[in-house]
Amino acid sequence: MYTKLVSEYRFDPSEDPGSAVFDLMHYGYLCIVDEHSRVLYSAGDCEDLVFYRSASKPIQSLPVFKYGLDKEYGIEDKESVILSASHGGCPCHVEAVESILKKAGYTEDILCMNPACPADEKSNEERIRAGIPKRKIYHNCSGKHAALLLVQKYLGGVPEDYWKVDTPVYKEIADTIQAMAETDRMKVGVDGCGVPVFAVGMKNIAISYKNLACIDTIQDEALQRAAADNTGRIMRHPEMMRGEGFLCTIMNKDPNIIAKGGANGVYGFGLKKQRLGVSFKFIDGTEEAWAFVAKEVLKALGALTPEHEKRLDSLHPTYFVNDNERVVGERRFEVNISI
């Protein structure tokens, strides 16, 4: 069962700003695990199954590095990060996906999703002004689909079937997620972009991010090497994860953090120095309070630097302002983390 995570209050302008009236509540889950995969703290039942959605991407891309496909196709470090990303369709993102597909001998026509607009507002406006139609490659998951194509081809599967269940790449990805999340309790659905999506316990999402941050805790040596390679690239090129002004880019700018979010309010991150894994999810699917929760959790864990706090506050600060640039309310973290 889920619990209260964040409350929002509005100030009465005629009274003391310390007097506030409740306005909004976000319910959800929060789980923190240590380097031994033990639950140190949970808000809500951390055994409840939750779909990873795009939070699985840094894990789903590991077989590319496990089998050395980046080297086989000459994929550069920066462009390889797009394989783990929910990109914004910025020029650098589009160029990376185009380059990878070309090196593998494909065009975007093989991708199974419908054509889309760039998620990045500026890039989409430029597309409209240039009269460029929607493209499959603009879809935020096109990098993930490129990764699946590479692995499907390597394993001898039919490339055009890369998005289906019961294919070589599906089994490989399922095995990878189970190993990284340390679970055999997994359910499968269909993601928004058309490929299988996996649900595991909230604690297992936290465990998978602990493993990404603490490479030595991964039991499989091949996955250990792949994770070290992939997380290193993400940390060197965080802008490839989403684009400027988005949480996943900001989180990965901190060299202590490996992080990724997914649709419908799920987020995971691992801390290298503290050797911890964290997952949280809002039941209402909001992303509005992501940065606020990430900041409060990092603060409670002694992992929030002043520089990182400023970056997170630039997205969704504790205090919020109205259109007249007046402070009109505040967010409050409703859980007391004690580990």
C-alpha positions in Angstrom: 0.0 0.0 0.0 1.2 3.5 -0.8 1.6 6.4 1.6 1.8 10.3 1.7 5.0 11.6 0.0 4.4 15.3 -0.7 1.9 17.9 0.3 1.4 21.4 -1.2 0.1 24.3 0.7 -1.1 27.8 -0.3 -0.3 30.9 1.8 -3.0 33.4 2.8 -1.6 36.8 1.5 -3.4 38.6 4.3 -1.8 36.5 7.1 1.6 35.4 8.3 3.2 33.3 5.5 3.8 30.7 8.1 0.0 30.1 8.1 -0.8 27.9 5.1 -3.8 26.0 3.9 -3.6 22.5 2.4 -4.0 22.4 -1.4 -2.7 19.2 -2.9 -1.4 15.8 -1.9 0.8 13.3 -3.8 0.8 9.7 -2.6 3.3 7.0 -3.5 6.2 4.8 -2.6 9.7 5.4 -1.5 12.3 2.7 -0.9 16.0 2.9 0.1 18.3 -0.1 0.0 21.9 -0.6 1.1 24.8 -2.2 -0.7 23.7 -5.6 0.5 20.2 -5.1 -1.1 18.6 -4.8 2.4 15.7 -2.3 2.8 16.8 0.5 5.1 13.7 2.6 4.7 10.3 2.3 3.0 7.3 4.5 2.7 4.5 2.3 1.4 4.9 -1.5 0.8 8.2 -1.9 -1.1 7.1 -5.4 -2.2 4.4 -3.9 -4.4 5.0 -4.4 -8.1 5.6 -1.3 -10.2 6.3 -1.0 -13.9 9.8 0.4 -14.5 8.7 2.2 -17.7 11.7 4.1 -19.0 13.5 3.8 -15.7 14.7 0.5 -17.0 16.6 1.9 -19.9 20.1 2.1 -18.4 19.5 -1.6 -17.5 18.0 -2.7 -20.8 20.9 -1.3 -22.7 23.5 -3.3 -20.8 23.5 -6.2 -23.3 24.9 -3.8 -26.0 28.0 -3.3 -23.9 28.1 -6.9 -22.6 28.5 -8.2 -26.1 30.7 -5.4 -27.3 28.3 -4.2 -29.9 29.3 -0.6 -29.4 32.8 -1.5 -30.5 31.6 -3.8 -33.3 29.6 -0.9 -34.9 32.0 1.9 -33.9 29.4 3.7 -31.7 31.1 6.6 -30.0 30.8 7.2 -26.3 28.6 10.2 -26.5 26.1 8.8 -29.0 25.9 5.5 -27.1 24.3 7.2 -24.1 21.2 7.6 -26.3 20.6 3.8 -25.9 19.8 4.5 -22.2 17.9 7.7 -22.7 14.4 9.2 -23.0 15.8 11.9 -25.2 14.1 15.2 -26.1 14.6 15.1 -29.8 17.3 17.8 -29.8 19.6 17.8 -32.8 22.4 16.0 -30.9 19.9 13.2 -29.9 18.5 12.8 -33.4 22.1 12.7 -34.9 23.1 10.0 -32.3 20.1 7.7 -33.2 20.6 8.3 -36.9 24.3 7.4 -36.6 23.7 4.2 -34.7 21.0 3.0 -37.0 23.2 3.8 -40.1 26.2 1.9 -38.6 24.0 -1.1 -38.0 22.6 -1.0 -41.5 19.0 0.2 -40.7 16.8 3.3 -41.2 14.2 4.6 -38.9 11.5 2.8 -41.0 12.2 -0.4 -39.0 11.2 1.2 -35.7 7.8 0.0 -34.5 6.4 3.2 -33.0 4.4 5.9 -34.8 6.1 9.1 -35.9 6.3 11.7 -33.1 7.3 15.2 -32.3 10.4 16.1 -30.3 9.7 16.4 -26.6 12.0 19.4 -26.3 9.9 22.4 -26.9 12.6 24.5 -28.7 13.5 21.6 -31.0 9.8 21.0 -31.9 9.3 24.7 -32.7 12.3 24.6 -35.0 10.9 21.5 -36.7 7.6 23.2 -37.3 9.2 26.3 -38.7 11.3 24.2 -41.0 8.2 22.3 -42.2 9.7 18.9 -41.2 7.0 16.2 -40.6 6.9 14.0 -37.5 9.5 11.2 -37.4 9.9 8.0 -35.6 13.4 9.0 -34.6 12.0 12.0 -32.7 10.2 9.6 -30.3 11.9 9.7 -26.9 12.3 5.9 -26.9 14.0 5.6 -30.3 17.4 5.1 -28.7 16.1 2.2 -26.6 14.7 0.7 -29.8 18.1 1.0 -31.5 19.6 -0.9 -28.6 17.0 -3.6 -28.9 17.7 -3.9 -32.7 21.4 -4.3 -32.1 21.0 -7.1 -29.6 18.3 -8.8 -31.6 20.6 -8.9 -34.6 23.5 -10.2 -32.6 21.4 -13.0 -31.1 20.2 -14.2 -34.5 16.6 -13.0 -34.2 14.6 -11.4 -37.0 15.4 -7.7 -36.8 11.9 -6.6 -37.7 10.6 -8.6 -34.7 12.7 -6.9 -32.1 9.7 -5.4 -30.4 7.9 -8.7 -29.8 7.8 -11.0 -26.8 9.3 -14.5 -27.1 12.2 -13.3 -29.2 15.9 -13.6 -28.4 16.2 -9.9 -27.4 13.2 -10.1 -25.1 14.6 -13.1 -23.2 18.0 -11.3 -23.0 16.5 -8.1 -21.6 14.2 -10.0 -19.2 17.2 -12.0 -17.8 19.2 -8.8 -17.5 16.5 -7.0 -15.5 16.0 -10.0 -13.2 19.7 -10.2 -12.6 20.2 -6.5 -11.9 17.0 -6.2 -9.8 17.8 -9.5 -8.0 14.3 -10.9 -8.4 12.4 -13.7 -10.0 9.1 -12.0 -9.4 8.5 -10.0 -12.5 5.4 -9.2 -14.6 5.4 -8.1 -18.2 3.1 -5.6 -20.1 3.3 -3.5 -23.2 4.9 -0.1 -23.0 3.7 3.1 -24.7 6.3 2.8 -27.4 5.2 -0.8 -28.3 7.9 -3.0 -26.6 7.6 -5.2 -23.5 7.7 -3.3 -20.2 8.6 -5.0 -16.9 7.2 -4.7 -13.4 9.1 -5.6 -10.3 8.9 -4.7 -6.6 9.7 -1.2 -5.6 12.6 -2.4 -3.6 14.0 -4.2 -6.7 14.0 -1.0 -8.7 16.1 0.5 -5.8 18.3 -2.6 -5.9 18.9 -2.3 -9.6 20.1 1.3 -9.2 22.3 0.4 -6.2 23.9 -2.2 -8.5 24.4 0.4 -11.3 26.1 2.7 -8.7 28.0 0.0 -6.9 29.3 -2.1 -9.8 31.1 -4.5 -7.5 27.8 -5.7 -6.0 26.7 -7.2 -9.4 27.1 -10.9 -9.3 27.5 -11.5 -13.1 31.0 -10.4 -14.2 29.9 -9.7 -17.8 27.1 -7.4 -16.5 29.5 -5.9 -14.0 31.8 -4.8 -16.9 28.9 -3.6 -19.0 27.4 -1.5 -16.2 30.8 0.1 -15.5 31.1 1.0 -19.1 27.5 2.3 -19.5 27.3 4.3 -16.3 30.7 5.9 -17.1 29.4 7.1 -20.4 26.2 8.5 -18.9 28.1 10.4 -16.3 30.4 11.9 -19.0 27.5 12.9 -21.3 24.4 13.5 -19.1 22.9 15.9 -21.6 22.2 12.9 -23.9 19.8 11.4 -21.3 17.1 13.9 -21.9 18.3 17.5 -22.7 18.9 20.6 -20.8 16.3 21.6 -18.2 15.2 18.0 -17.4 15.7 16.1 -14.2 17.5 13.1 -15.7 20.1 15.3 -17.2 20.5 17.3 -14.0 20.7 14.2 -11.7 23.4 12.6 -13.8 25.5 15.8 -13.8 26.4 14.8 -10.2 29.3 12.3 -10.5 28.0 10.5 -7.4 24.6 9.7 -9.0 23.2 7.4 -11.7 19.5 8.1 -12.3 16.6 7.6 -14.7 12.9 8.2 -14.5 10.0 6.6 -16.3 6.4 7.4 -17.2 3.6 7.6 -14.6 5.8 8.9 -11.8 8.5 6.3 -11.3 12.1 7.2 -10.6 15.3 5.4 -9.6 18.8 6.5 -8.6 21.9 5.1 -7.1 24.6 6.7 -4.9 28.2 5.7 -5.4 29.8 7.1 -2.2 26.9 6.2 0.1 26.5 2.8 -1.7 22.7 3.1 -1.7 19.8 2.6 -4.1 16.6 4.6 -4.1 13.3 4.3 -5.9 10.1 6.3 -5.6 6.8 6.5 -7.5 3.8 8.8 -7.4 0.5 7.0 -7.6 -1.1 9.9 -9.6 1.7 9.6 -12.2 3.0 13.2 -11.7 6.5 14.2 -12.5 6.0 17.7 -11.0 7.4 16.8 -7.6 10.2 14.5 -8.8 13.0 17.0 -8.3 11.6 18.0 -4.9 11.6 14.5 -3.6 15.0 13.7 -5.1 16.4 16.8 -3.3 14.8 15.9 0.1 16.0 12.3 -0.1 19.5 13.3 -1.1 19.5 15.8 1.8 18.4 13.1 4.3 21.1 10.8 3.1 23.9 13.4 3.3 24.4 13.3 -0.5 23.2 16.7 -1.5 25.9 19.2 -2.6 25.1 22.9 -2.8 25.6 22.9 -6.5 23.2 20.0 -7.0 20.6 21.6 -4.7 20.6 24.7 -6.9 20.2 22.6 -10.1 17.2 20.7 -8.5 15.6 23.9 -7.2 15.7 25.3 -10.7 13.1 22.7 -11.7 10.7 22.5 -8.9 11.7 24.4 -5.7 10.3 24.0 -2.2 8.5 27.4 -2.6 6.5 28.1 -5.7 5.5 31.4 -7.2 2.5 32.6 -9.2 2.4 34.5 -12.5 3.1 37.7 -10.7 6.3 36.2 -9.3 5.1 36.2 -5.8 5.8 33.3 -3.4 2.3 31.8 -2.9 2.9 28.4 -1.4 5.3 25.6 -0.5 5.8 21.9 -0.9 6.4 19.7 2.2 8.1 16.3 2.3 5.7 14.0 4.3 8.1 11.3 5.3 10.9 11.2 7.9 13.8 9.2 6.6 15.7 7.5 9.4 18.3 4.9 8.6 
